[in-house]
Structure formats: structure tokens, C-alpha cells
Amino acid sequence: GIAINCVQYSPFRRNVAAAAGEESIVQLFDTVKGSEPISQFKQHKGSVTGLAFSPVNELLLCTAGLDRHILFFDVQANKLVKSLSCE
């Protein structure tokens, strides 16, 4: 299987967790409803090495990867809202 590098629960929605790993996909799960992801973000071009939900904005998830990008996602609208390149 594919290695998982990071997991984080939402501080606002206790049943929502984000996970990411070697395959460069960030997945959101509802841990009460089941094991299938409720959404996926595929914008990274390399392994995702870190992620964090914002402690003040319940909609914001930040991720970092070996592609040298920091990406910000709106988890309610399921879309990328900002990308920072760390070249």
C-alpha cells in the first residue's frame, strides 16, 4: 500500500479528518460515516508531507509537499483557494 505521511482532525468538526501521503492526494474523511473519502484534493505534484486545519477558520486546510508548494483549500467548497511556491 501507499504510505500515509500525516493525519489531522478538524478542530471544528470532530468527525472530519484529513490524511495525505506518498501518492500526492489529500483526502478528507467523515470518521463516523465510513472509510471512503468524502473529498479529495489532487493538486500536489509530489508526496504531501504535512497538513493542518486552521485553528480560526473552519473552512481552511493547509498542506505542504515535496513539490515545494504550500496549498490552501476550502474544505466546504472543495476547492484550492491559494498556492504558494517555495522555490
C-alpha positions, -999 to 999 in steps of 0.1 A, spaced: 0 0 0 8 37 -1 24 53 30 4 79 49 26 108 60 2 129 80 -33 129 96 -51 157 113 -86 161 128 -106 193 122 -108 214 154 -143 224 144 -158 192 130 -147 164 153 -157 137 129 -137 151 99 -101 141 94 -76 148 66 -49 124 55 -22 126 29 9 107 19 31 94 -9 6 95 -37 2 133 -35 -35 132 -28 -51 149 2 -82 131 14 -110 142 38 -129 115 58 -160 116 79 -149 91 105 -185 84 116 -200 77 82 -174 53 68 -140 46 53 -145 62 18 -132 97 14 -158 125 14 -135 146 -8 -100 146 -24 -76 172 -35 -51 162 -62 -32 195 -68 1 185 -53 27 171 -78 47 151 -52 43 135 -18 24 155 8 45 158 39 23 180 62 -12 193 67 -31 214 92 -66 227 97 -67 264 106 -74 269 143 -95 300 135 -112 294 101 -132 262 100 -131 260 62 -93 262 57 -69 233 53 -32 240 46 -9 213 30 28 212 22 46 188 -1 78 177 -17 67 196 -48 78 227 -28 42 241 -26 20 252 2 -16 248 -8 -47 262 9 -81 245 4 -116 255 12 -129 222 26 -166 232 23 -164 243 -14 -138 215 -21 -115 239 -40 -80 252 -40 -80 289 -28 -43 297 -27 -9 283 -38 25 294 -25 56 283 -43 87 278 -21 113 278 -49 
